[in-house]
Amino acid sequence: MINSVGNAGGAGLIAAVMKEATATQDVEFALLKKSQDMDKANGESALQLIASATAATSSGRIDIHV
């Protein structure tokens, strides 16, 4: 009888630990995805800035000589 109670508790503990590990992994994945999305947006903004600077210099409006 003692063994059956111990085994049931052990299975429940393993299930709880696995559920917690899965939840932690889901949070980490969501944070990684958000970070990648932010990096992509920053890269696109940088490309737009470079393109607008290039267009401004080619039109002769900005003196690029130092």
C-alpha positions in Angstrom: 0.0 0.0 0.0 2.8 2.4 0.7 4.4 1.7 -2.6 1.2 2.4 -4.5 0.8 5.8 -2.8 4.5 6.7 -3.5 4.2 5.7 -7.1 1.1 7.8 -7.7 2.7 10.8 -6.1 5.9 10.2 -8.2 3.9 10.1 -11.4 2.1 13.3 -10.5 5.4 15.0 -9.6 6.9 14.0 -12.9 3.9 15.3 -14.8 4.1 18.6 -12.9 7.8 19.0 -13.6 7.2 18.2 -17.3 4.4 20.7 -17.5 6.5 23.4 -15.8 9.4 22.6 -18.2 7.0 22.9 -21.2 5.7 26.2 -20.0 9.2 27.6 -19.5 10.1 26.5 -23.0 7.0 28.2 -24.4 7.9 31.4 -22.7 11.5 31.3 -23.9 10.4 30.5 -27.4 8.0 33.5 -27.4 10.7 35.8 -26.1 13.1 34.6 -28.9 10.4 35.1 -31.5 9.8 38.6 -30.2 13.5 39.4 -30.3 13.8 38.2 -33.8 10.8 40.3 -34.9 12.4 43.4 -33.3 15.7 42.7 -35.0 13.9 42.3 -38.4 12.1 45.6 -37.9 15.3 47.4 -36.9 17.0 46.0 -39.9 14.2 47.2 -42.2 14.3 50.6 -40.6 18.1 50.8 -41.1 17.7 49.9 -44.8 15.1 52.6 -45.2 17.3 55.1 -43.5 20.3 54.2 -45.7 18.1 54.4 -48.8 16.7 57.8 -47.9 20.3 59.1 -47.2 21.5 57.7 -50.5 18.6 59.4 -52.3 19.3 62.7 -50.6 23.0 62.6 -51.4 22.4 61.7 -55.1 20.0 64.7 -55.4 22.8 67.1 -54.4 21.0 68.4 -51.3 23.5 67.2 -48.8 27.2 68.0 -48.9 29.1 64.8 -48.1 32.6 66.3 -48.3 34.4 66.8 -45.0 
